[in-house]
Amino acid sequence: MVEPLPLPDDPTLAAAAQALEDAGFVAEVWDHEARLAYVTREFMLSAGGGASPPADLAIGEHILSTATLDARLSWPGGPTLEAFRESFPKWGGFLLDTGPQARAALLAVADPRLRDMVEQLEPNPMPSAWPDRTEVRLGSGLFAMDAVRVRLLDEAGALAGVALVAKPAIRGTVLAMLALGDTRLFDRIFELTSARRRPAAILFADMEGSTALSRRLGAAEYFALLRRFARGGDDVIVSAGGVVGKHAGDGVTAFFLGEGPAGEAAAAAAAIRAARAIRGAIPAIARRSELDPSELTVRFGLHWGATVHVGRLLTAGRIEVTAIGDEVNEAARIEACATGGRLLASKALVARLSDEDAHALGIDLARTRYTTLSELPTATEKARRDAPAIAVCEV
């Protein structure tokens, strides 16, 4: 958890900083001498590229100083020098509107890479607020950030400083659409910025006989059915503490991470509870699609992944969580064998349940018996070929 910075001593700047922090904005506050007074936690994480705050924030440094420029150019999510120079003329003239000695004072503090621009600036009175747009780094690419800078006045009406509030350069209506998603899931995805080995319970669920349903239903009706199934499954997974993976056709994938204080036992129990809850919601989904519940059957496969690499996959077209490893493929093979709406879980997963969770789930660990996939009458060719020795039971 990123701790907030100490608030500025100036009461006007402190009030602005606290309000921006409380609202969760990506924002920074500068004092009346253009020295950085505060950045919010969201700003720190954004500057750090989404993983952790940068080591050097240059708090207390002038906006044009070498210390500020070097710090910002070093941030994983910071601007390029070209972007800084492009943005500077839009607000630099306000720094000269303080008297005849302002230019000399700026040249004395400005980094050599910016002095040519300071020499060319014309003084401009500072407006109450003004927009800005700049490019910042994101991985190996760049993306645009829109910002609004607002003048901060003290109780006497004197300039106390400037606050900058930033957001991705997309329309507010698009941001509102994204906000319709479950923020709990977004927070979990945020923690998966770096792909690495993470122990996890893996859940696969897939509609059985979907080809026949797609032929019988109209395209719009079938799409609505898939949407209800995906939404219902996602709601259950997120509420159970999981992370939603890929939606491939009429399938749902999820991961329940075994990290943190809850550990592997809790992740295994959460996966079983989620699968049971999704199965319990199937009749209602069927009825909403004007189907008899017997017409909608879903297979479930649960497995434990001790060596899977889990991480966030971010492209221009989507953001999703994906996992790579043999156990992911094995979970898919388990699910394919669970015909008739069964819920099959591997021994590797069931064995991780605590006695308390097993009792709450109605599973007697001492009496549970397993069958290898190759011995199942419903075993698929792929299961017999790729994962014949995986032991499973119904849960």
C-alpha positions as CSV (number, residue, x, y, z in Angstrom):
1,M,0.0,0.0,0.0
2,V,1.4,3.4,-1.0
3,E,1.4,5.8,1.9
4,P,0.4,9.5,1.2
5,L,2.9,12.2,1.4
6,P,2.9,14.8,4.2
7,L,0.6,17.6,3.4
8,P,2.1,21.0,2.5
9,D,2.5,23.5,5.3
10,D,0.5,26.2,3.4
11,P,-3.2,25.7,4.5
12,T,-4.5,26.5,1.0
13,L,-2.2,24.0,-0.7
14,A,-2.9,21.4,2.1
15,A,-6.6,21.7,1.7
16,A,-6.3,21.2,-2.1
17,A,-3.9,18.3,-1.6
18,Q,-6.2,16.6,0.9
19,A,-9.3,17.0,-1.4
20,L,-7.5,15.6,-4.4
21,E,-6.2,12.7,-2.3
22,D,-9.6,11.9,-0.9
23,A,-11.2,11.9,-4.4
24,G,-8.5,9.5,-5.7
25,F,-7.3,11.8,-8.5
26,V,-4.0,11.6,-10.4
27,A,-3.0,15.1,-9.3
28,E,-0.1,17.3,-8.2
29,V,0.1,20.7,-6.3
30,W,2.7,23.4,-6.9
31,D,3.3,26.4,-4.7
32,H,3.3,30.1,-5.7
33,E,7.0,29.8,-6.6
34,A,6.4,26.9,-8.9
35,R,8.0,24.3,-6.6
36,L,6.4,20.9,-6.3
37,A,4.5,20.7,-3.0
38,Y,2.5,17.5,-3.2
39,V,1.5,14.6,-5.5
40,T,-1.3,12.1,-4.7
41,R,-0.9,8.4,-4.3
42,E,-2.6,7.8,-7.6
43,F,-0.1,10.2,-9.2
44,M,2.8,8.3,-7.7
45,L,1.5,4.9,-9.0
46,S,0.8,6.4,-12.4
47,A,4.3,7.9,-12.5
48,G,5.7,4.5,-11.5
49,G,4.1,2.8,-14.4
50,G,1.4,1.2,-12.3
51,A,3.6,-1.0,-10.2
52,S,5.2,1.1,-7.5
53,P,6.0,4.8,-6.9
54,P,9.2,6.2,-8.4
55,A,12.1,6.6,-6.0
56,D,12.6,10.3,-6.7
57,L,9.6,12.6,-6.9
58,A,11.6,15.9,-6.6
59,I,9.3,17.3,-4.0
60,G,10.3,20.9,-3.2
61,E,12.1,21.4,-6.6
62,H,11.2,24.1,-9.1
63,I,9.2,22.9,-12.1
64,L,12.0,23.8,-14.5
65,S,15.0,22.6,-12.5
66,T,17.4,19.9,-13.5
67,A,16.3,17.8,-10.5
68,T,12.6,17.9,-11.6
69,L,13.4,17.2,-15.2
70,D,15.8,14.3,-14.4
71,A,13.3,12.8,-12.0
72,R,10.4,12.9,-14.4
73,L,12.3,11.6,-17.4
74,S,13.4,8.7,-15.2
75,W,9.8,7.7,-14.3
76,P,8.5,4.5,-16.0
77,G,5.2,6.4,-16.5
78,G,6.7,9.9,-17.0
79,P,6.9,12.2,-20.0
80,T,9.6,12.3,-22.6
81,L,11.8,15.4,-23.0
82,E,10.0,16.1,-26.3
83,A,6.6,15.9,-24.6
84,F,7.7,18.2,-21.8
85,R,9.1,20.8,-24.2
86,E,5.9,20.6,-26.3
87,S,3.7,21.2,-23.2
88,F,5.9,24.0,-21.7
89,P,4.9,26.9,-24.0
90,K,1.3,26.4,-23.0
91,W,1.9,27.5,-19.4
92,G,5.5,28.7,-19.2
93,G,4.5,32.3,-19.9
94,F,2.6,32.5,-16.7
95,L,5.9,32.1,-14.8
96,L,7.1,35.4,-16.3
97,D,4.1,37.4,-15.2
98,T,5.7,38.3,-11.8
99,G,7.9,41.2,-12.7
100,P,10.8,42.4,-14.8
101,Q,13.3,40.1,-13.1
102,A,11.2,36.9,-13.7
103,R,13.0,35.8,-16.8
104,A,16.5,36.1,-15.2
105,A,15.2,34.2,-12.2
106,L,13.8,31.4,-14.4
107,L,17.0,31.2,-16.5
108,A,19.0,30.8,-13.3
109,V,17.0,27.8,-12.1
110,A,16.0,26.2,-15.5
111,D,17.7,23.1,-16.7
112,P,20.0,23.8,-19.8
113,R,17.6,21.7,-21.9
114,L,14.9,24.2,-21.3
115,R,16.7,27.6,-21.3
116,D,16.2,28.2,-25.0
117,M,12.4,28.0,-24.5
118,V,12.6,30.3,-21.5
119,E,14.4,32.9,-23.6
120,Q,11.7,32.8,-26.2
121,L,8.7,33.0,-23.8
122,E,6.4,36.0,-23.7
123,P,4.8,36.9,-20.3
124,N,1.2,35.9,-19.9
125,P,-1.3,36.5,-17.1
126,M,-2.3,33.3,-15.4
127,P,-6.0,32.4,-16.0
128,S,-8.2,30.8,-13.4
129,A,-7.9,27.4,-15.2
130,W,-6.4,26.1,-18.4
131,P,-6.2,22.7,-20.1
132,D,-3.1,20.8,-21.2
133,R,-2.3,17.5,-22.9
134,T,1.0,15.6,-22.8
135,E,2.3,12.2,-23.7
136,V,3.7,9.9,-21.0
137,R,5.3,6.5,-21.3
138,L,3.4,3.2,-20.9
139,G,5.7,0.2,-21.2
140,S,7.4,0.6,-24.6
141,G,4.8,3.0,-25.9
142,L,3.3,6.4,-25.3
143,F,-0.2,7.5,-24.4
144,A,-1.8,10.9,-24.0
145,M,-2.9,12.4,-20.7
146,D,-5.3,15.3,-20.5
147,A,-5.0,17.7,-17.6
148,V,-6.6,20.8,-16.1
149,R,-4.4,23.2,-14.2
150,V,-6.3,25.4,-11.6
151,R,-5.0,28.5,-9.9
152,L,-5.2,28.3,-6.1
153,L,-5.9,31.5,-4.1
154,D,-5.5,32.0,-0.4
155,E,-8.1,33.7,1.8
156,A,-6.7,37.1,0.9
157,G,-7.0,36.4,-2.8
158,A,-3.2,36.0,-3.4
159,L,-1.8,33.2,-5.5
160,A,-1.0,30.2,-3.3
161,G,-0.2,27.8,-6.1
162,V,-1.5,25.6,-8.9
163,A,-3.2,22.2,-8.8
164,L,-3.0,19.9,-11.8
165,V,-5.6,17.1,-12.2
166,A,-5.0,14.5,-15.0
167,K,-6.8,11.7,-16.7
168,P,-6.3,9.5,-19.7
169,A,-7.1,11.4,-22.9
170,I,-10.4,9.7,-23.5
171,R,-13.9,11.1,-23.3
172,G,-15.7,11.2,-19.9
173,T,-18.5,9.0,-21.3
174,V,-16.0,6.3,-22.1
175,L,-14.5,6.5,-18.6
176,A,-18.1,6.2,-17.3
177,M,-18.6,3.1,-19.3
178,L,-15.5,1.5,-17.9
179,A,-16.6,2.4,-14.4
180,L,-19.6,0.1,-14.9
181,G,-17.3,-2.8,-14.3
182,D,-16.6,-4.1,-10.8
183,T,-13.8,-2.0,-9.3
184,R,-12.8,-4.9,-7.1
185,L,-11.7,-6.7,-10.2
186,F,-9.9,-3.7,-11.6
187,D,-8.0,-3.4,-8.3
188,R,-6.9,-7.0,-8.5
189,I,-5.9,-6.7,-12.2
190,F,-3.9,-3.6,-11.2
191,E,-1.9,-5.8,-8.8
192,L,-1.0,-8.2,-11.6
193,T,1.0,-5.7,-13.6
194,S,4.0,-7.9,-13.5
195,A,3.6,-11.4,-14.8
196,R,5.3,-14.0,-12.5
197,R,4.8,-17.4,-11.0
198,R,1.8,-17.3,-8.7
199,P,0.1,-20.3,-7.0
200,A,-3.5,-20.3,-8.0
201,A,-6.7,-22.3,-8.2
202,I,-7.9,-22.4,-11.8
203,L,-11.6,-22.6,-12.8
204,F,-12.9,-23.4,-16.2
205,A,-16.6,-23.4,-17.1
206,D,-18.1,-24.0,-20.5
207,M,-21.6,-24.4,-21.8
208,E,-22.3,-27.9,-23.1
209,G,-24.3,-28.3,-26.3
210,S,-23.9,-24.7,-27.2
211,T,-23.6,-25.4,-30.9
212,A,-27.2,-26.8,-30.9
213,L,-28.4,-23.9,-28.9
214,S,-26.8,-21.4,-31.3
215,R,-28.5,-23.0,-34.3
216,R,-31.9,-23.0,-32.6
217,L,-31.9,-19.5,-31.1
218,G,-31.7,-16.3,-33.1
219,A,-28.4,-14.6,-33.2
220,A,-29.6,-11.8,-30.8
221,E,-31.1,-14.3,-28.4
222,Y,-28.0,-16.4,-28.4
223,F,-25.8,-13.4,-27.8
224,A,-28.0,-12.4,-24.9
225,L,-27.7,-15.8,-23.4
226,L,-23.9,-15.7,-23.6
227,R,-23.9,-12.2,-22.1
228,R,-26.0,-13.3,-19.2
229,F,-23.8,-16.4,-18.6
230,A,-20.6,-14.3,-18.7
231,R,-22.0,-11.5,-16.5
232,G,-23.4,-14.0,-14.0
233,G,-20.1,-15.9,-13.9
234,D,-18.0,-12.8,-13.5
235,D,-20.1,-11.5,-10.7
236,V,-19.7,-14.7,-8.8
237,I,-16.0,-14.9,-9.4
238,V,-15.3,-11.4,-8.3
239,S,-17.5,-11.7,-5.2
240,A,-15.6,-14.9,-4.3
241,G,-12.2,-13.1,-4.5
242,G,-11.1,-14.3,-7.9
243,V,-9.8,-12.7,-11.0
244,V,-11.7,-13.2,-14.3
245,G,-9.6,-14.6,-17.1
246,K,-10.4,-14.9,-20.8
247,H,-13.9,-15.3,-22.2
248,A,-13.5,-17.7,-25.1
249,G,-16.8,-18.1,-26.9
250,D,-19.2,-19.6,-24.3
251,G,-16.6,-20.3,-21.7
252,V,-15.5,-18.6,-18.4
253,T,-12.0,-18.8,-16.9
254,A,-11.0,-17.6,-13.5
255,F,-8.0,-17.6,-11.1
256,F,-8.0,-17.6,-7.3
257,L,-4.6,-16.5,-6.2
258,G,-3.0,-18.4,-3.3
259,E,-0.9,-15.5,-2.2
260,G,-1.4,-13.2,0.8
261,P,-2.6,-14.0,4.3
262,A,-5.4,-16.3,3.2
263,G,-3.1,-18.6,1.3
264,E,-3.6,-21.7,-0.8
265,A,-6.4,-23.3,1.3
266,A,-8.6,-20.3,1.0
267,A,-8.0,-20.0,-2.8
268,A,-8.9,-23.6,-3.3
269,A,-12.1,-23.2,-1.2
270,A,-13.0,-20.0,-3.1
271,A,-12.8,-21.7,-6.4
272,I,-15.1,-24.5,-5.4
273,R,-17.6,-22.1,-3.9
274,A,-17.6,-20.0,-7.1
275,A,-18.1,-23.0,-9.3
276,R,-21.0,-24.1,-7.2
277,A,-22.5,-20.6,-7.2
278,I,-22.3,-20.4,-11.0
279,R,-23.9,-23.8,-11.3
280,G,-26.7,-22.6,-8.9
281,A,-27.3,-19.6,-11.1
282,I,-27.8,-21.5,-14.3
283,P,-31.5,-22.2,-14.0
284,A,-32.3,-18.5,-13.6
285,I,-30.1,-17.6,-16.6
286,A,-31.9,-20.3,-18.6
287,R,-35.4,-18.9,-17.6
288,R,-34.4,-15.4,-18.5
289,S,-33.5,-16.7,-22.0
290,E,-36.9,-18.5,-22.1
291,L,-35.2,-21.9,-21.9
292,D,-36.0,-24.8,-19.7
293,P,-33.2,-25.2,-17.1
294,S,-32.5,-28.7,-18.4
295,E,-31.5,-27.2,-21.8
296,L,-28.6,-25.2,-20.3
297,T,-25.8,-27.4,-19.0
298,V,-22.4,-26.2,-17.9
299,R,-19.3,-28.2,-17.4
300,F,-16.8,-27.2,-14.6
301,G,-13.2,-28.1,-14.2
302,L,-11.0,-27.1,-11.2
303,H,-7.3,-27.6,-10.8
304,W,-4.4,-26.3,-8.8
305,G,-1.6,-24.4,-10.5
306,A,1.6,-24.4,-8.5
307,T,3.8,-23.1,-11.3
308,V,1.6,-21.0,-13.5
309,H,2.7,-17.5,-14.6
310,V,-0.2,-15.1,-14.1
311,G,-0.2,-11.5,-15.2
312,R,-2.0,-8.7,-16.9
313,L,-2.1,-8.6,-20.7
314,L,-2.6,-5.0,-21.9
315,T,-2.9,-4.2,-25.6
316,A,-4.5,-1.4,-27.6
317,G,-7.7,-3.4,-27.8
318,R,-8.1,-5.0,-24.4
319,I,-7.0,-5.6,-20.9
320,E,-7.2,-9.0,-19.4
321,V,-5.6,-11.5,-17.0
322,T,-4.0,-14.5,-18.5
323,A,-2.1,-17.5,-17.2
324,I,0.5,-19.7,-18.9
325,G,1.5,-23.2,-17.7
326,D,0.8,-26.9,-18.0
327,E,-1.8,-26.8,-15.2
328,V,-3.9,-24.3,-17.2
329,N,-4.1,-26.8,-20.1
330,E,-4.8,-29.6,-17.6
331,A,-7.7,-27.6,-16.1
332,A,-9.2,-27.3,-19.6
333,R,-8.9,-31.1,-20.0
334,I,-10.6,-31.7,-16.7
335,E,-13.5,-29.3,-17.7
336,A,-14.0,-31.1,-21.0
337,C,-14.4,-34.4,-19.2
338,A,-17.1,-33.0,-16.9
339,T,-20.1,-33.7,-19.2
340,G,-23.6,-33.6,-17.9
341,G,-23.0,-30.5,-15.8
342,R,-20.6,-32.1,-13.4
343,L,-18.1,-30.2,-11.3
344,L,-14.7,-32.0,-11.4
345,A,-11.8,-30.9,-9.2
346,S,-8.3,-32.3,-9.2
347,K,-6.7,-34.0,-6.2
348,A,-4.1,-31.3,-6.3
349,L,-6.8,-28.7,-5.6
350,V,-8.9,-30.7,-3.1
351,A,-5.8,-31.6,-1.1
352,R,-5.1,-28.0,-0.4
353,L,-8.4,-27.4,1.5
354,S,-8.2,-26.9,5.2
355,D,-10.2,-29.2,7.4
356,E,-12.5,-26.3,8.3
357,D,-13.2,-25.3,4.6
358,A,-13.6,-28.9,3.6
359,H,-16.2,-29.4,6.4
360,A,-18.0,-26.2,5.4
361,L,-18.1,-27.4,1.8
362,G,-19.4,-30.9,2.8
363,I,-16.2,-32.6,1.6
364,D,-14.9,-35.5,3.7
365,L,-11.2,-35.4,2.9
366,A,-10.5,-38.7,4.6
367,R,-13.2,-40.6,2.5
368,T,-12.8,-38.8,-0.8
369,R,-11.8,-41.1,-3.6
370,Y,-10.3,-40.1,-7.0
371,T,-10.4,-41.3,-10.5
372,T,-7.7,-40.5,-13.2
373,L,-9.0,-38.8,-16.3
374,S,-8.0,-41.8,-18.4
375,E,-10.4,-44.0,-16.4
376,L,-13.4,-41.7,-16.8
377,P,-16.0,-42.9,-19.2
378,T,-16.4,-39.3,-20.4
379,A,-12.6,-38.8,-20.9
380,T,-11.9,-37.0,-24.2
381,E,-9.1,-37.9,-26.6
382,K,-7.1,-34.8,-25.5
383,A,-7.5,-35.7,-21.9
384,R,-6.3,-39.3,-22.5
385,R,-3.4,-37.9,-24.5
386,D,-2.3,-34.8,-22.5
387,A,-3.4,-35.5,-18.8
388,P,-4.3,-39.2,-18.4
389,A,-2.9,-39.4,-14.8
390,I,-4.6,-36.3,-13.4
391,A,-6.8,-37.6,-10.5
392,V,-10.2,-35.9,-10.0
393,C,-13.4,-36.2,-8.0
394,E,-16.8,-34.6,-8.0
395,V,-17.3,-31.7,-5.6
